[in-house]
Amino acid sequence: MEICIDSLESARNAIEGGATRLEICTALSEGGLTPTPGFLQKIKSFSPAPLYAMLRIRSGNFVYTEEEMEVMLQDLRILKECGADGFVFGALTSDNEINVQFCKNVLAAARPLPVTFHRAFDEVNDPLQSLEVLITLGFERILTSGQQDTAEEGLELIQKLVEKAQNRIIVMPGSGITKENILRIKMESGAKEFHASAKTNVTTHGANRTRTGGHKETCINVTDGTLVQEMIQIIMNTS
């Protein structure tokens, strides 16, 4: 059970709930961006679970300029030195194919650490062909919602991907996974790993007086350790 987090509180809650791996990000509200070195190092100091650092310089699409690629490669080198156990990354060409050369550069810089290809996969033109490309490149796993908004909606494609992968790469469903649907997703997809944020809304001590970013926040999303534990129990009891 991989839990994606963007705060220290969420990291601690996910660990207490039994998460077997953490995806370390900032700005989950934007789909997850590259974490700071200090953030990763702090979580590393108390986490028994492996930490996979997101490599994503900005929100929006997954088509990057040369300068953006240079920054992400430099971020990778720094986060690797800071103790990352793996990375989460994806890049596409302008016509929605896998950016093979940039993927090769990232995999080479990350070696021997493993790399997950993230939900940029859900934007590719031919997911079954792209699966083969990612296997050839050497990615450890693919995070996918089956090219739908949620993994539950994309179950048909996820099942096809798991079957075609033949254990050559891990296909990990993610997006909208809850304790209410994780059993169905597991049983129908045949997947063995799952990705969720397991978030709950927590009211803050007080709203900012002025707007910071998009709007004034009166609550934040934090990983619920009990929810993580419940989802793990569901998938373990049906293994």
Protein Blocks (a to p, Z undefined) as FASTA:
>chain_A
ZZddfbfklmmmmmmnopabdcddehklnopaaddfklmmmmmmmpcbdcdddddfbgci
fbdcfklmmmmmmmmmmmmmnopabdcdddddfkopacfklmmmmmmmmpmcdcdddfkl
mmpfblmlmmmmmmmnopabdcdehhpabfklmmmmmmmmmmmnnomaccddeehiafkl
mmmmmmmnopabdcdekiacdddfbdcfbdehjbccfbdcdddfklmmmmmmmmmmmZZ
